[in-house]
């Protein structure tokens, strides 16, 4: 799954820590999301999308593996 967390965060001018505080996770979680190494729970994805006033599908993009 890919996401636009970093892009959206930078567009809104907030730090990783500020986003983490808004969705009640550590800044490490936000870092992992931005590096595309962590897939969030549905609840976390919803909270992040809500911060940016978007639908989950606008922030997180599911791509099936071709394997």
URWOTA-V919339 format. One line per field, one symbol per residue. ss: DSSP state (2 for helix, 1 for strand, 0 for the rest). phi: phi as a letter, one per 20 degrees, with the letter a starting at -180 (. if undefined). psi: psi as a letter, one per 20 degrees, with the letter a starting at -180 (. if undefined). A space follows every 10 residues. Layout:
# URWOTA-V919339
ss=???
phi=???
psi=???
This chain:
# URWOTA-V919339
ss=0110222222 2000022222 2220002222 2222000000 0222222222 2000022221 1000000
phi=.dbdgfgfff femdeffffg ffdmceffff gfffemdbdf ffffffffgf gelcegfedd decffee
psi=prrkgggggh hikqrggggg hhjlrrhhgg ghghikjppr rggggggghh hjlrqgiigp oppqqj.
